């Protein structure tokens, strides 16, 4: 009796089905690991950007006065703004100059008398601008701009003065126009002195209700793959309820020293 050579049609179908099942399982495993890797990379990038923002702002805000911090302008949600600005006692490395009136403040001058404790002189001004629309580069970039405060218009000839600052909005008949001042400051800085410190920033803001401590907020977008189930992350959906991307929220408190 002759032996049968080859495979039957049923055996071929079973082999193909088994191979398809194995390939499908391998594809699912590969996709799962790819998403997990993407999620880890996105989460790490978001955390890194958040830490950079917090360290940069905190490092400089320590050298200001809480009463001189300005939000440009503050939005209805109470935690979001277009920019945060404040003077510093330390000199910045930027070369752009700004007069006190351009940052919404007036200068207070005192004659230099030996027996009088003089106020400290504010040397520079830091502005953290959130470019939502991409006017100066990619959308959602956060820029750091440093201005040298120039008191030359306020000093009297022949008299030595030490100059402090006070917000214009704190004085009667001198309303504060934060939106106009922001446009003016951005116009002075331009592209040359704007230093990008983070991208994919959804919002920045500050809570000024518990001075002298200031609570700062930042939300960073990091894609659609991540760990949205954790407490510091949330999914953002479109009008149809489809998840568009995920956001990492971070907040911290700064206590300025002056």
Number of C-alpha atoms within 10 A of each C-alpha: 3 4 5 7 6 7 8 9 9 9 11 11 11 11 12 12 12 12 12 12 12 12 12 12 12 12 12 12 12 12 12 12 12 13 15 15 14 16 19 15 16 20 24 14 15 24 17 13 22 22 14 14 22 18 12 13 18 17 12 18 24 16 18 21 20 22 15 16 18 21 24 23 18 18 12 8 8 11 18 23 20 20 25 24 22 22 29 24 18 14 15 18 12 17 12 19 18 20 18 24 16 15 25 22 20 20 21 15 19 16 12 13 10 7 6 9 8 16 13 12 19 25 18 22 25 22 24 25 23 25 21 18 11 11 11 15 12 13 16 21 23 25 20 21 24 25 25 21 22 16 21 10 10 16 17 10 8 6 9 13 19 17 20 19 20 15 20 19 15 12 12 7 8 12 12 16 14 18 14 13 17 23 11 14 18 16 10 15 18 12 12 9 18 19 15 16 14 20 20 19 24 21 22 23 25 23 16 18 9 9 14 15 15 19 18 21 20 23 23 26 25 25 19 18 19 25 19 18 9 9 9 13 20 17 19 15 12 9 6 6 8 10 13 11 17 23 25 24 19 17 15 12 14 18 17 19 12 14
